Amino acid sequence: MSKFEPQVYAVLRVAAGFLFLWHGSQKLFNFPPSGHPVPIYIMAIGGTIEFLGGLMIMLGLWSRWPAFLASGEMAYAYWTVHFPQNWLPILNKGELAVLYCFLFLYISAKGSGIFSVDHFRLSKKHPQAVSG
């Protein structure tokens, strides 16, 4: 499987960004409907990071910074919302926040990879840099 690492990473990045942008869509556009009120600061800040960041991560467009911001947002969400209820993620319903936090931290370290706008732009600018 190691020979497929770049492709599997690309699928992981796209799937994570796609899933994350829907959290932002709920906050910004109430689509799909969330069924519960969201404070305005979470709607504005969290919704923007989740929607635009998720979109940029999914597309692989300068994905390091949006992924870093998304990682920080998920760490903040965990420590302020979930952790006060219980220290264990399975009991405080914070597993998704923890997984997103570390997944986006990894994406911020690794970058966009293949199947991304960044890869396409780099291959047009420096074909020898991505051909082998």
C-alpha positions as CSV (number, residue, x, y, z in Angstrom):
1,M,0.0,0.0,0.0
2,S,2.9,2.4,0.5
3,K,3.2,3.1,-3.2
4,F,-0.4,4.5,-3.0
5,E,0.4,6.9,-0.1
6,P,0.1,10.1,-2.1
7,Q,-3.3,9.1,-3.6
8,V,-4.6,7.9,-0.2
9,Y,-3.5,11.1,1.4
10,A,-5.2,13.1,-1.3
11,V,-8.5,11.2,-0.7
12,L,-8.1,11.8,3.1
13,R,-7.5,15.5,2.5
14,V,-10.5,15.9,0.2
15,A,-12.8,13.9,2.4
16,A,-11.8,15.8,5.5
17,G,-12.3,19.2,3.8
18,F,-15.6,18.1,2.3
19,L,-17.0,16.9,5.7
20,F,-15.7,20.0,7.5
21,L,-17.2,22.5,5.1
22,W,-20.7,21.2,5.9
23,H,-20.2,22.1,9.6
24,G,-19.5,25.7,8.4
25,S,-22.5,25.6,6.0
26,Q,-24.8,24.7,8.9
27,K,-23.5,27.7,10.9
28,L,-23.4,30.2,8.1
29,F,-26.4,29.2,6.0
30,N,-28.3,26.8,8.3
31,F,-28.0,24.2,5.5
32,P,-28.4,21.4,6.3
33,P,-30.5,22.6,9.3
34,S,-28.7,22.1,12.6
35,G,-31.8,22.1,14.8
36,H,-30.2,24.2,17.5
37,P,-29.2,27.8,17.9
38,V,-25.6,28.8,17.6
39,P,-24.1,31.9,19.2
40,I,-23.3,34.6,16.7
41,Y,-19.5,34.6,17.4
42,I,-19.4,30.8,16.7
43,M,-21.5,31.3,13.6
44,A,-19.2,34.1,12.3
45,I,-15.8,32.8,13.3
46,G,-16.3,29.1,13.4
47,G,-18.6,29.0,10.4
48,T,-16.1,30.9,8.3
49,I,-13.1,28.8,9.3
50,E,-15.1,25.6,8.7
51,F,-16.7,26.6,5.4
52,L,-13.9,28.4,3.7
53,G,-11.2,26.4,5.4
54,G,-12.9,23.1,4.5
55,L,-13.3,24.2,0.9
56,M,-9.6,25.3,0.7
57,I,-8.5,22.0,2.3
58,M,-10.7,20.0,0.0
59,L,-9.4,21.7,-3.1
60,G,-5.8,21.7,-1.9
61,L,-5.6,25.5,-2.3
62,W,-3.0,26.9,0.1
63,S,-4.2,24.2,2.5
64,R,-1.5,24.5,5.2
65,W,-2.9,27.7,6.8
66,P,-6.6,26.8,6.7
67,A,-5.7,23.4,8.1
68,F,-3.7,25.0,10.9
69,L,-6.6,27.4,11.7
70,A,-9.1,24.5,11.6
71,S,-6.8,22.5,13.9
72,G,-6.7,25.3,16.4
73,E,-10.5,25.8,16.1
74,M,-11.1,22.2,17.0
75,A,-8.6,22.3,19.9
76,Y,-10.5,25.4,21.2
77,A,-13.9,23.6,20.7
78,Y,-12.6,20.5,22.6
79,W,-11.2,22.4,25.6
80,T,-14.0,24.9,25.9
81,V,-17.1,22.8,25.1
82,H,-16.3,19.1,25.6
83,F,-13.5,18.9,28.2
84,P,-15.5,20.7,31.0
85,Q,-18.1,18.0,30.8
86,N,-15.6,15.1,31.3
87,W,-11.9,14.6,30.6
88,L,-12.5,11.5,28.4
89,P,-13.5,12.2,24.7
90,I,-15.8,9.2,24.4
91,L,-17.8,10.4,27.4
92,N,-17.8,14.2,26.6
93,K,-18.7,13.6,22.9
94,G,-15.5,15.3,21.8
95,E,-14.0,12.5,19.7
96,L,-14.8,14.3,16.4
97,A,-13.2,17.5,17.6
98,V,-10.1,15.6,18.7
99,L,-9.8,13.7,15.4
100,Y,-10.4,16.8,13.3
101,C,-7.8,18.7,15.4
102,F,-5.0,16.2,14.8
103,L,-6.0,15.4,11.2
104,F,-5.9,19.1,10.3
105,L,-2.6,19.5,12.2
106,Y,-1.2,16.7,10.0
107,I,-2.5,18.3,6.8
108,S,-1.0,21.6,7.9
109,A,2.4,19.9,8.2
110,K,2.1,17.8,5.0
111,G,0.5,20.4,2.7
112,S,-1.8,19.9,-0.2
113,G,-0.2,16.9,-2.0
114,I,-1.4,15.6,-5.3
115,F,-4.9,16.1,-6.8
116,S,-4.8,19.6,-5.6
117,V,-4.9,23.1,-7.0
118,D,-1.5,23.7,-5.5
119,H,0.0,20.7,-7.2
120,F,-1.6,21.7,-10.5
121,R,-0.2,25.3,-10.2
122,L,3.2,24.0,-9.3
123,S,3.3,21.5,-12.1
124,K,2.4,24.3,-14.6
125,K,5.1,26.6,-13.2
126,H,7.9,23.9,-12.6
127,P,7.0,20.7,-14.5
128,Q,10.3,19.0,-13.6
129,A,9.6,19.6,-9.8
130,V,6.5,17.3,-9.8
131,S,7.3,14.9,-12.6
132,G,9.2,12.3,-10.6
